[in-house]
Structure formats: structure tokens, C-alpha cells
Amino acid sequence: MNWNAKTLIMLLLLLLVTGPGFAREVSGAAPDFTLKSRSGENLKLSEFRGEVVMINFWASWCGPCRQEMPLLDDLYQRYHPMGFTILGVNVDQDREAALRLLKEIPVNFPILFDEDNKVSERYELMAMPSTVMVDRDGNMRFVHLGYLPGYEQEYEAQIKALLRE
């Protein structure tokens, strides 16, 4: 991701105002996308219609992303049989950096590569990690900016609520 000084200053100000993490309710259709997965196949968000989808944007250089990944994998393994999935969207321009991290911190959910950051731009990312919760109808419901220990409990509550709908 190409960050200029103005963008970084705006991000730091946002984090100072909102704290290191920030969650908000949102509405509207989740922008559809197709990205190459770690397994080599193309995955398209709209193909997951009917499931609750967590889109988690992450980078290999992001400390909170590293901390969050094993916790997300636990959620994935627990709720995947009930119609929940996670799409881990890596934003590194160097795919090898992401693959090295995944050797250190293996996960079972699909990993997608947004090396040119086109999907990240469509979702207007302002923090890393950023997580978007999408309901079974393909609508965005919650956006989480950043990560602090304990956020996974909020994720879990939202997953359960969306699965019940």
C-alpha cells in the first residue's frame, strides 16, 4: 500500500480520536471483488452469498494483524460449519512477505491477495487491520478499524447475531 505523509497523519489523527480500535455499524451492499487465493484459484465475494462473511484486511508488517490471526482462525473453525467464513485479504505488495508470515502463523481460512490494493481502495481502508462483517444477503453490517485484545469477543457476538438472522 502506498502511504503518503498526509494519509499517515490523517490515520494517526483518526486513531488518536477513536483510540487504537474502532467499530461502527454500516449499511449497504459490500463491494464485490474477485481475488487470487493462496491456493491459486480466484474467489469472488458474491459466491459466498448465503453465508456470513468476515473480510479481514491485513498486512505482514502489522503487529495487531499478527496478534489477531490465530484468534480469527479459532472463530473460523468454530463457526464455519454454521455458515460463516473469513476471507483474509492481504494488502502487501510483496506476496512472499505474506506467505512467510503464514508459515509462522498458519490459518485455515481462505487468504486472498490484493497486491495492487484495488479492493482495499474500494473499501476505503483507514487502519490495519480492518474488518468488515457482511450478512447473508451481501450487505455490510459492521466495520472494525484496528485490533486490541478482546475484540474477538465482539466479533463473536456479531457472528452469532448474523448467523441467527
C-alpha positions in Angstrom: 0.0 0.0 0.0 1.4 3.4 -0.9 1.0 5.7 2.0 1.9 9.4 1.6 2.6 11.6 4.6 -0.8 13.3 4.5 -2.6 9.9 4.7 -0.4 8.8 7.6 -1.1 12.0 9.5 -4.8 11.6 8.9 -4.7 8.0 10.1 -2.8 8.9 13.2 -5.3 11.6 14.0 -8.1 9.2 13.5 -6.5 6.7 15.9 -6.0 9.4 18.5 -9.6 10.5 18.3 -11.1 7.0 18.2 -8.5 5.0 20.1 -6.5 2.2 18.6 -9.6 0.3 17.6 -12.9 1.5 16.3 -16.1 -0.4 15.4 -19.2 1.0 13.8 -22.4 -0.2 12.2 -22.7 0.3 8.5 -25.2 -0.5 5.8 -25.2 -1.0 2.0 -24.0 -3.7 -0.3 -20.5 -4.9 0.2 -18.5 -4.1 -2.9 -18.0 -7.3 -4.8 -14.5 -8.4 -5.8 -12.5 -11.3 -7.2 -9.0 -12.0 -5.9 -6.5 -14.8 -6.4 -6.3 -17.1 -3.3 -3.3 -18.7 -1.7 -4.4 -22.0 -3.4 -4.3 -20.3 -6.8 -8.0 -20.1 -7.5 -10.0 -16.9 -7.9 -12.5 -16.3 -5.2 -15.4 -13.9 -5.6 -17.2 -12.3 -2.6 -20.6 -12.7 -4.2 -20.1 -16.5 -4.4 -20.4 -16.5 -0.6 -23.9 -15.1 -0.6 -26.0 -17.0 1.9 -23.1 -17.1 4.4 -22.0 -14.6 7.0 -18.6 -13.3 5.8 -15.9 -11.6 7.7 -13.5 -9.7 5.4 -10.3 -9.1 7.3 -7.7 -6.9 5.6 -4.2 -7.5 7.0 -0.5 -7.0 6.2 2.6 -8.9 7.2 4.2 -5.8 8.8 1.1 -5.1 11.0 1.7 -6.2 14.6 -2.0 -6.2 15.6 -2.7 -8.3 12.5 -0.3 -11.0 13.7 -1.9 -11.0 17.1 -5.4 -11.3 15.7 -4.9 -14.0 13.1 -4.8 -17.1 15.4 -7.9 -15.7 17.2 -9.7 -15.3 13.8 -8.8 -18.8 12.9 -10.4 -20.1 16.1 -13.6 -18.2 15.2 -13.5 -19.6 11.7 -13.1 -23.2 12.8 -15.9 -22.9 15.4 -18.5 -21.1 13.2 -17.6 -22.3 9.6 -19.9 -25.4 9.9 -22.8 -23.0 10.7 -22.4 -20.9 7.5 -19.6 -18.5 8.4 -16.4 -17.8 6.6 -13.5 -15.4 6.8 -11.8 -14.0 3.7 -8.3 -12.8 4.8 -7.3 -10.2 2.3 -3.6 -9.5 2.4 -2.6 -6.0 1.2 1.2 -6.5 0.9 2.6 -5.6 -2.5 5.1 -8.5 -2.0 3.1 -11.8 -1.8 6.2 -13.5 -0.4 6.1 -11.4 2.8 2.5 -12.6 3.4 3.4 -16.3 2.7 6.3 -16.1 5.1 4.0 -14.8 7.8 1.5 -17.6 7.1 4.3 -20.1 7.7 4.8 -18.6 11.2 1.1 -18.2 11.9 -0.9 -20.8 9.9 -4.6 -20.3 9.4 -7.3 -22.4 7.8 -9.5 -19.7 6.3 -9.0 -18.5 2.7 -6.3 -16.0 2.1 -6.6 -13.6 -0.8 -4.0 -11.3 -2.3 -4.8 -7.6 -3.1 -1.3 -6.7 -4.3 -2.4 -3.7 -6.3 -4.7 -2.5 -3.4 -7.7 -2.0 -5.7 -10.1 -3.9 -3.3 -8.6 -2.1 -0.3 -9.3 1.2 -2.0 -12.9 0.2 -2.8 -13.4 -0.5 1.0 -11.7 2.8 1.8 -9.3 1.3 4.4 -8.2 3.7 7.1 -6.5 1.3 9.5 -4.7 -2.0 9.6 -6.2 -4.5 10.3 -9.7 -3.6 9.1 -12.5 -6.0 9.3 -15.9 -5.9 7.6 -18.8 -8.1 8.6 -21.1 -9.0 5.8 -24.6 -10.6 6.3 -26.0 -13.5 4.3 -27.6 -11.0 1.8 -24.2 -9.5 1.0 -24.8 -6.3 3.0 -22.1 -4.7 5.1 -23.2 -4.6 8.8 -20.1 -3.7 10.9 -16.7 -2.3 10.2 -13.9 -2.6 12.7 -10.8 -0.5 12.5 -7.7 -1.8 14.2 -7.4 -4.5 16.8 -6.9 -4.8 20.6 -7.1 -8.0 22.7 -10.7 -8.7 23.5 -12.1 -7.5 20.1 -12.6 -11.2 19.2 -15.5 -11.3 21.7 -17.3 -8.5 19.9 -16.6 -10.3 16.6 -18.1 -13.5 18.1 -21.2 -11.7 19.3 -21.7 -10.2 15.8 -21.1 -13.5 14.1 -23.7 -15.2 16.3 -26.3 -12.4 15.7 -25.8 -12.5 11.9 -26.0 -16.3 11.8 -29.3 -16.2 13.7 -30.9 -13.8 11.1 
